[in-house]
């Protein structure tokens, strides 16, 4: 419990584990936590990108402890192993940021034509891996007597995205929001707080469109429908994550914070 504004928002010395940290929002949060003095572990599937992130961030913040772990969260036993590896190296995990995710555009009427992969892959990564990772980390947080879990979801949980069709992504993010509230209630006795950040269109690498002309049209549509007139920046998501990791948010659990420039207000 804070008794002064001095250091209320500090995360200095905390051990933070971020999934999907090799690009986009995950990289932005790794950078933000390192800047603020936290120790950062992050995982991803691309070792080359992971090494580049470590090199870039350490060059900016030489005193930051940051380490990359190669991990495919959908592989059998991968979540259990990476959690154990991080704890072995860092001693504890004080903050977990579930960020790894994927999205795909597809016509739901044709979902069966590819063995349901557009549905199952997104649900497995954007929802099921969040749950499994939360459970495995929460076991250790319970032992240490506290912890903060932050789920990166999306404003897509509450709206029908246009003009794209992305039922698996929206469904997974809606499920993650509800899971956040359920786990917050169940784990409150262990002083484990669980919250979610729901970004809107943010400068990242998630948009699953290969055609540049089509992508430009989508960008224009999305920007035109954002009241603030611009997309979000990863550092703005990082700022909220740092707040939710700090003592200043000790009384906040089970909340979903939308950061979308007002996009969901009229969509």
Secondary structure, 3 states (H helix, E strand, C coil): CCCCCCCCCCCCCCEEEEECCCCHHHHHHHHHHHHCCCEEEEEECCHHHHHHHHHHHHHHCCCCCEEEEECCCCCCCHHHHHHHHHHHHHCCCCEEEECCCCCCCCCHHHHHHHCCHHHHHHHHHHHHHHHHHHHHHHHHHHHHCCEEEEEECCHHHCCCCCCCCCHHHHHHHHHHHHHHHHHHHHHHHHCEEEEEEEECCECCCCCCCCCHHHHHHHHHHHHHCCCCCCCECHHHHHHHHHHHHCHHHCCCCCCEEEECCCHHHCC
